[in-house]
Amino acid sequence: MRFDPRRVYTAVALAPLIYAVIRYLPPIAFISLLFAVGATALYEFYRLFFQRRTNRVLIGIGLLTLANIFASVYWHGAGMEMLFFGAAAALIVPLVTSENLSHQLVDGAVTVFGVVYIGIALSYLILIRSFPQGEFLALFILLVTWTADTGAYYVGKTFGRHPLAPSISPKKTVEGLVGGLIFAILAVYICRSWIPYYELGVTSCLLLGSMLTITGLAGDLAESALKRSTGVKDSSGLLPGHGGMLDRIDSLLFTAPAFYYYVRYSGIPISGS
């Protein structure tokens, strides 16, 4: 295994900032940070697919729709309407230009898909933050997701022998999946004391750790498939040792919705403390 210290440096630099924003600042600060993360990831997503056909108007529509969705979720506004208007604008713009429609209509569809893929998924973190003790729940899902990623990465690098999904991500292994699963379950068990209103027994820790590992893997493989379809290894080089912002949050795009519905429908009390 070749150890890349940049992964550690990047994590050490960003972790205190994320913790402080979620734990000590008002929710609007978290929404602002989330928008910065989402907008960066969405821009990387558009660069993957648009490449030399970059359309600033469509990118602007996508980013504006992302902001409107976050705002509507936070202030309990008309989220579906915001998504509809964004989709309509992205699909209408190509029709009034003189560009090749075979590209423009596809680019419009990509614009809409990017907002759904990244924006809708990240908006679940806003909903999680709105629960009682939501700041701890948000920290919980981030920590478990990234702990599972870390466990899968280092266990896979060290002991990986059996490919997991070679046609999509050749470096992922069965051993890495097992490592991620173990790390995730341990993280859930250790951090359960953060959220006393949401009591988690050993069985619940096993269930939740397994669920978040599988959904996180699905998110990782989904992004790997998107990158492979465009012939790109990383979404960008923004985060040393980690690739781009989209590379860093790909698992979270699947674990956040899964965790929200787990909390919402598992019988855990969510109506105040």
C-alpha positions as CSV (number, residue, x, y, z in Angstrom):
1,M,0.0,0.0,0.0
2,R,1.3,3.5,-0.9
3,F,0.2,5.9,1.8
4,D,-0.9,9.3,0.5
5,P,-0.4,11.8,3.4
6,R,-2.4,14.4,1.5
7,R,-5.6,12.6,2.4
8,V,-4.8,13.1,6.0
9,Y,-3.8,16.8,5.6
10,T,-6.9,17.6,3.8
11,A,-9.2,15.9,6.4
12,V,-7.4,17.5,9.3
13,A,-7.7,21.0,7.7
14,L,-11.4,20.7,6.8
15,A,-12.8,18.6,9.7
16,P,-12.6,21.4,12.4
17,L,-14.3,23.8,10.1
18,I,-17.2,21.5,9.3
19,Y,-17.6,20.5,13.0
20,A,-17.7,24.2,14.1
21,V,-20.2,25.2,11.5
22,I,-22.6,22.4,12.3
23,R,-22.1,22.3,16.1
24,Y,-21.9,26.0,17.1
25,L,-23.2,28.2,14.3
26,P,-26.9,28.8,13.4
27,P,-28.5,26.5,10.8
28,I,-28.2,29.2,8.1
29,A,-24.4,28.8,8.3
30,F,-24.7,25.1,7.7
31,I,-27.0,25.8,4.7
32,S,-24.5,28.2,3.3
33,L,-21.7,25.7,3.7
34,L,-23.8,23.0,2.1
35,F,-24.6,25.3,-0.8
36,A,-20.9,25.9,-1.4
37,V,-20.2,22.2,-1.3
38,G,-23.2,21.4,-3.6
39,A,-22.4,24.2,-6.0
40,T,-18.8,23.1,-6.4
41,A,-19.8,19.4,-6.9
42,L,-22.5,20.4,-9.4
43,Y,-20.0,22.5,-11.4
44,E,-17.6,19.6,-11.4
45,F,-20.5,17.3,-12.6
46,Y,-21.3,19.8,-15.5
47,R,-17.6,19.9,-16.5
48,L,-17.5,16.1,-16.7
49,F,-20.4,16.0,-19.2
50,F,-20.3,19.4,-21.0
51,Q,-16.5,19.3,-21.4
52,R,-15.8,21.7,-24.3
53,R,-19.5,22.4,-24.9
54,T,-19.7,24.3,-21.6
55,N,-22.8,26.5,-21.6
56,R,-22.6,29.2,-18.9
57,V,-26.3,29.9,-19.2
58,L,-27.2,26.2,-18.4
59,I,-24.7,26.1,-15.6
60,G,-26.1,29.3,-14.1
61,I,-29.6,27.8,-14.3
62,G,-28.4,24.7,-12.5
63,L,-26.7,26.6,-9.7
64,L,-29.7,28.9,-9.3
65,T,-32.1,26.0,-9.1
66,L,-29.8,24.4,-6.5
67,A,-29.9,27.5,-4.4
68,N,-33.7,27.7,-4.7
69,I,-34.2,24.1,-3.7
70,F,-32.0,24.5,-0.6
71,A,-33.9,27.7,0.4
72,S,-37.3,26.1,-0.2
73,V,-36.4,23.1,1.9
74,Y,-35.0,25.2,4.8
75,W,-38.0,27.7,4.7
76,H,-40.5,25.0,3.9
77,G,-41.2,26.6,0.5
78,A,-42.3,25.2,-2.8
79,G,-39.4,22.8,-3.6
80,M,-41.0,20.9,-6.4
81,E,-42.0,24.1,-8.1
82,M,-38.4,25.3,-7.9
83,L,-37.2,22.1,-9.5
84,F,-39.9,22.3,-12.2
85,F,-39.1,25.9,-13.1
86,G,-35.4,25.1,-13.2
87,A,-36.0,22.0,-15.4
88,A,-38.3,24.0,-17.7
89,A,-35.7,26.8,-18.1
90,A,-32.9,24.3,-18.8
91,L,-34.9,22.6,-21.5
92,I,-36.3,25.8,-23.1
93,V,-33.0,27.6,-23.4
94,P,-31.6,25.3,-26.1
95,L,-34.7,25.7,-28.1
96,V,-34.1,29.5,-28.5
97,T,-30.4,29.2,-29.5
98,S,-28.8,28.6,-32.8
99,E,-26.6,25.8,-31.5
100,N,-26.9,22.1,-32.6
101,L,-30.0,20.8,-30.9
102,S,-28.5,17.3,-30.7
103,H,-26.1,18.7,-28.1
104,Q,-28.2,21.4,-26.6
105,L,-31.1,19.2,-25.6
106,V,-28.8,16.6,-24.1
107,D,-27.0,19.4,-22.2
108,G,-30.4,20.7,-20.9
109,A,-31.3,17.2,-19.7
110,V,-27.8,16.9,-18.0
111,T,-28.4,20.2,-16.3
112,V,-31.7,18.9,-14.8
113,F,-30.2,15.6,-13.8
114,G,-27.3,17.2,-12.0
115,V,-29.6,19.2,-9.8
116,V,-31.6,16.2,-8.9
117,Y,-28.6,14.0,-8.4
118,I,-26.7,16.4,-6.2
119,G,-29.2,19.0,-5.0
120,I,-32.1,16.8,-4.0
121,A,-29.7,14.4,-2.2
122,L,-27.9,17.1,-0.3
123,S,-31.2,18.7,0.7
124,Y,-31.8,15.7,2.9
125,L,-29.0,17.0,5.2
126,I,-31.1,20.1,5.7
127,L,-34.0,18.0,6.8
128,I,-31.8,16.0,9.1
129,R,-30.4,19.2,10.6
130,S,-34.0,20.3,11.3
131,F,-34.7,17.2,13.6
132,P,-34.3,17.5,17.4
133,Q,-30.6,17.4,18.1
134,G,-30.2,17.8,14.3
135,E,-26.7,19.1,14.6
136,F,-25.5,15.8,16.2
137,L,-27.5,13.8,13.6
138,A,-25.8,15.8,10.8
139,L,-22.3,15.2,12.3
140,F,-23.3,11.5,12.9
141,I,-24.1,10.8,9.2
142,L,-21.0,12.7,8.0
143,L,-18.7,10.9,10.4
144,V,-20.1,7.4,9.7
145,T,-20.1,7.9,6.0
146,W,-16.6,9.1,5.8
147,T,-15.4,6.5,8.4
148,A,-16.8,3.8,6.2
149,D,-15.1,5.3,3.1
150,T,-11.8,5.5,5.0
151,G,-12.0,1.9,6.3
152,A,-12.9,0.7,2.8
153,Y,-10.0,2.6,1.2
154,Y,-7.2,1.5,3.6
155,V,-8.4,-2.1,4.1
156,G,-8.8,-2.4,0.4
157,K,-5.4,-1.0,-0.3
158,T,-3.8,-3.3,2.2
159,F,-5.6,-6.5,1.9
160,G,-7.7,-6.2,-1.3
161,R,-7.5,-9.3,-3.5
162,H,-11.0,-9.9,-4.9
163,P,-12.4,-7.2,-7.2
164,L,-15.9,-6.0,-6.3
165,A,-17.1,-4.2,-9.4
166,P,-14.2,-4.4,-11.9
167,S,-16.2,-3.0,-14.9
168,I,-17.0,0.1,-12.9
169,S,-14.3,0.6,-10.4
170,P,-11.4,-1.8,-10.8
171,K,-9.7,-0.8,-7.5
172,K,-12.7,-1.6,-5.3
173,T,-12.5,-5.0,-3.6
174,V,-14.6,-7.3,-1.4
175,E,-12.0,-6.9,1.4
176,G,-12.5,-3.1,1.2
177,L,-16.2,-3.5,1.5
178,V,-15.8,-5.6,4.6
179,G,-13.4,-3.1,6.0
180,G,-15.8,-0.3,5.4
181,L,-18.6,-2.3,7.0
182,I,-16.6,-2.9,10.2
183,F,-15.5,0.7,10.4
184,A,-19.0,2.0,9.9
185,I,-20.6,-0.3,12.6
186,L,-17.9,0.7,15.0
187,A,-18.5,4.4,14.2
188,V,-22.2,4.0,14.8
189,Y,-21.7,2.2,18.1
190,I,-19.1,4.7,19.4
191,C,-21.1,7.8,18.3
192,R,-24.5,6.6,19.5
193,S,-23.9,8.5,22.8
194,W,-24.1,11.8,20.9
195,I,-27.8,11.4,20.4
196,P,-29.5,10.2,23.6
197,Y,-33.0,10.9,22.2
198,Y,-32.3,8.4,19.4
199,E,-31.4,5.3,21.4
200,L,-29.5,2.7,19.4
201,G,-29.0,-0.8,20.7
202,V,-26.4,-3.2,19.4
203,T,-28.8,-4.6,16.8
204,S,-29.7,-1.1,15.6
205,C,-26.0,-0.3,15.3
206,L,-25.4,-3.4,13.1
207,L,-28.4,-2.6,11.0
208,L,-27.6,1.1,10.6
209,G,-23.9,0.6,10.0
210,S,-24.7,-2.0,7.3
211,M,-27.3,0.1,5.6
212,L,-25.0,3.1,5.5
213,T,-22.1,1.1,4.2
214,I,-24.2,-0.4,1.3
215,T,-25.8,2.9,0.4
216,G,-22.5,4.6,0.5
217,L,-21.0,2.0,-1.7
218,A,-23.9,2.4,-4.2
219,G,-23.2,6.2,-4.2
220,D,-19.5,5.6,-4.8
221,L,-20.1,3.2,-7.6
222,A,-22.8,5.4,-9.2
223,E,-20.3,8.3,-9.4
224,S,-17.6,5.9,-10.7
225,A,-19.9,4.8,-13.5
226,L,-20.6,8.5,-14.4
227,K,-16.9,9.2,-14.5
228,R,-16.1,6.1,-16.5
229,S,-18.7,7.0,-19.1
230,T,-16.9,10.3,-19.7
231,G,-13.4,8.8,-19.5
232,V,-12.4,10.9,-16.4
233,K,-10.6,9.5,-13.3
234,D,-11.4,12.3,-10.8
235,S,-14.1,15.0,-10.9
236,S,-11.3,17.6,-10.3
237,G,-8.1,18.0,-8.3
238,L,-9.7,20.4,-5.8
239,L,-9.0,18.3,-2.6
240,P,-5.5,16.9,-2.5
241,G,-5.5,13.2,-2.0
242,H,-9.3,13.0,-2.5
243,G,-9.9,14.3,-6.0
244,G,-12.8,16.7,-6.5
245,M,-15.7,17.7,-4.3
246,L,-18.0,15.3,-6.1
247,D,-15.6,12.5,-5.4
248,R,-15.7,13.4,-1.7
249,I,-19.4,13.5,-1.3
250,D,-20.5,10.8,-3.7
251,S,-21.3,8.3,-0.9
252,L,-23.0,11.0,1.1
253,L,-25.5,11.6,-1.8
254,F,-26.9,8.1,-1.0
255,T,-26.3,7.8,2.7
256,A,-28.0,11.1,3.7
257,P,-31.4,10.2,2.2
258,A,-31.2,6.6,3.6
259,F,-30.4,8.0,7.1
260,Y,-33.2,10.5,6.9
261,Y,-35.8,7.9,6.2
262,Y,-34.3,5.6,8.8
263,V,-34.8,8.3,11.4
264,R,-38.1,9.4,10.0
265,Y,-39.8,5.9,9.8
266,S,-37.9,3.6,12.3
267,G,-40.1,4.6,15.3
268,I,-37.5,7.0,16.7
269,P,-39.1,10.0,18.3
270,I,-38.5,13.2,16.2
271,S,-41.1,15.6,17.6
272,G,-39.1,17.7,20.1
273,S,-37.1,16.9,23.2
